[in-house]
Structures are given as C-alpha cells and as structure tokens.
Amino acid sequence: INAEYMGLMKKKEEKEGLETLFKKAREAINKEGETSKFSQHDLLRLYGYFKQATIGKCIGSRPGIFKMKERAKYDAWKECENLSKSEAMEKYIAHAKKMIPGLMIHTTLQSYFFQQLAIFPF
C-alpha cells in the first residue's frame, strides 16, 4: 500500500469522524426541550454553521425588515459564508460544547475511554 493511498484513507476517516461528531452535536442540541434553554444568539450561530456545513454559501436575497425571524436566520448564515464545510462543522461542534457543559461526543470506543479517564484527577 503506497503513501498516497494511506493519506487518502486517513482523510476519509477524518471526514467521516467529523461528520459523525457533527451529527452527534446536532442530536444533543435538538433533544426535546433542550433548545428552549439556549439564547437566540446561540441558536442563530448554530443555524448559520449548520446551513453552511450542509448547503454551502448563503443563497437567495435578504428578507425584508418585516420578516425579522427569516432575516436573522439569513444574516446568521451569511456571516458563515467564507467557511468551508469542515470548518463550519468544527465550529458547530465547538459551539455546541460551549452551550452544553460536559458534552462529550466521540466517534470511537478508544476516544470515549480516554475522555472518561480525563474526568478523574490523578
């Protein structure tokens, strides 16, 4: 197996790992009743990261002033338009961790094991 192939496989694993973390962070945020305890600012920030990660650059025109909710969501997404898909996912995950103290999301048993060890002071 050549080095180029190994590099491609590593990138694929990293991408799949990031997408899994992104999905788990979304699930944690979207738990029933959870969103009501978060600020609108935090939810809009997550919305912008989510749209950028799943769709890409902001599309459409900015809603009018009387459509405040749609306008705020558009602005949140527009602020993220220079982020790549993976950067938006990483920022979503990091912001979710700030919003839910103690949130531990992991992709493998090994990382879960090491996260569990980290909570014990030695």
Steps between C-alpha positions, in 0.01 A plus 500: 500500500653830394518820702256685273231236559561509876468879496167477317371241745601716797318801352191287441506377862544857628209622286276217616604565860421871468163427344419257781596758765292761316199268498539421872531869586181574301321221683611633839381852415171380355397285795139557586466807717870586486482791255277709725782547750741646242523865400377613160854619426642152559227332298551740209873440506442124484248552221759688294763231553247226422383656175858567389603142582201338329420732208799731451496869414192701592245509220212732423452861588477646847141497632327830561500683831153376593613137481723524804540128569590413139731802480687401819547145369619631163750734671631216721559283194651787300756559778632146442527516121882498495525178702563166334266210576745347748572836668127558546460151649792557738359835612154344549651227718709746702204732556277209602760398758497855640123498520474161673766477772631148534391397151729221388457376149728237359529278196685199632512292813864596547429875503206439735728306734759780507231764555372301796850478646541875465227566758697328776769713666826307544 
